[in-house]
């Protein structure tokens, strides 16, 4: 009986490992996709592109292509903040005035980016 339980445990562990690899592979496969105009991807624990330049009146959409939650938070307090963005989720913000707007993921502070508005 003990051997049967141990065999089942090994099989379940193997399936869990395989499932994890499939999830990671799926997340990584998105990294070859390029963001469209006015779009920033969160992938590979980075913002892609890290700097985007647009005209005033443009809406930027961030898409989370990673397998973990991220956010988009302005370095200027209260300017914009997405809250948590789940995998495959999006957040959009309208940039109506000229300037350079730096932001980060507060969950993963090494993730930084900026929007340059002309």
C-alpha positions in Angstrom: 0.0 0.0 0.0 2.8 2.4 0.9 4.5 1.7 -2.5 1.2 2.5 -4.3 0.9 5.8 -2.5 4.5 6.7 -3.3 4.0 5.8 -6.9 0.9 8.0 -7.2 2.7 10.8 -5.4 5.6 10.6 -8.0 3.1 10.6 -10.9 1.3 13.6 -9.5 4.6 15.4 -9.0 5.6 14.6 -12.6 2.3 16.0 -13.9 2.7 19.1 -11.7 6.2 19.7 -13.1 5.0 19.1 -16.7 2.1 21.6 -16.2 4.6 24.2 -14.8 6.8 23.8 -17.8 3.9 24.2 -20.2 2.8 27.4 -18.4 6.3 28.8 -18.5 6.7 27.8 -22.2 3.4 29.5 -23.0 4.5 32.7 -21.2 7.9 32.7 -22.9 6.4 32.1 -26.4 4.6 35.5 -26.1 7.9 37.3 -25.7 8.5 37.0 -29.5 5.3 39.0 -30.1 5.9 42.7 -30.7 3.7 45.4 -29.2 1.6 47.4 -31.7 1.5 51.2 -31.9 0.6 52.8 -28.6 1.0 49.5 -26.7 3.5 48.3 -24.1 3.9 44.7 -23.1 4.9 43.4 -19.7 6.9 40.4 -20.5 10.1 38.8 -19.3 9.8 40.9 -16.1 10.3 44.1 -18.2 8.2 46.7 -20.0 8.6 46.4 -23.8 9.3 49.0 -25.1 10.8 50.6 -22.0 10.3 54.0 -23.6 7.5 54.9 -25.9 7.0 58.3 -27.7 3.5 59.5 -28.6 1.5 62.6 -29.4 -0.6 64.4 -26.8 -4.1 62.8 -26.8 -2.8 59.3 -27.2 -4.0 56.4 -25.1 -1.3 53.8 -24.2 -2.4 50.2 -23.4 -0.2 48.0 -21.3 -0.7 44.2 -21.7 0.6 41.7 -19.1 2.1 38.8 -21.1 3.9 37.4 -18.0 2.6 34.6 -15.8 2.6 36.8 -12.7 0.7 39.9 -11.6 2.2 43.3 -12.4 1.1 46.9 -12.2 1.8 50.3 -13.9 2.3 53.1 -11.4 3.4 56.6 -12.2 6.5 57.9 -10.4 4.5 61.1 -9.9 2.2 60.4 -7.0 -1.4 60.1 -8.1 -0.9 60.7 -11.8 -1.9 57.1 -12.8 -2.0 53.7 -11.2 -3.4 50.5 -12.7 -3.8 48.4 -9.6 -3.0 44.7 -10.1 -3.0 43.5 -13.7 -3.4 39.7 -13.9 -1.7 37.7 -16.6 -3.3 38.5 -20.0 -4.9 41.6 -18.4 -4.6 45.2 -19.7 -4.6 48.7 -18.5 -5.0 51.9 -20.5 -4.3 55.5 -19.8 -4.8 58.7 -21.9 -1.8 61.1 -22.0 -3.3 64.5 -22.8 -0.4 66.8 -22.0 3.2 66.9 -23.2 6.0 65.7 -21.0 8.0 62.7 -19.9 6.1 60.3 -17.6 8.2 57.7 -15.8 6.5 54.7 -14.3 7.3 51.3 -12.6 5.8 48.1 -11.4 5.7 48.5 -7.6 5.6 44.7 -7.2 8.8 44.3 -9.3 10.7 47.7 -8.9 13.4 46.7 -11.4 10.6 47.0 -14.1 10.7 50.7 -15.2 9.5 52.6 -18.2 8.5 56.0 -19.5 6.1 57.6 -21.9 7.3 60.7 -23.8 4.4 62.8 -25.0 5.1 65.5 -27.6 
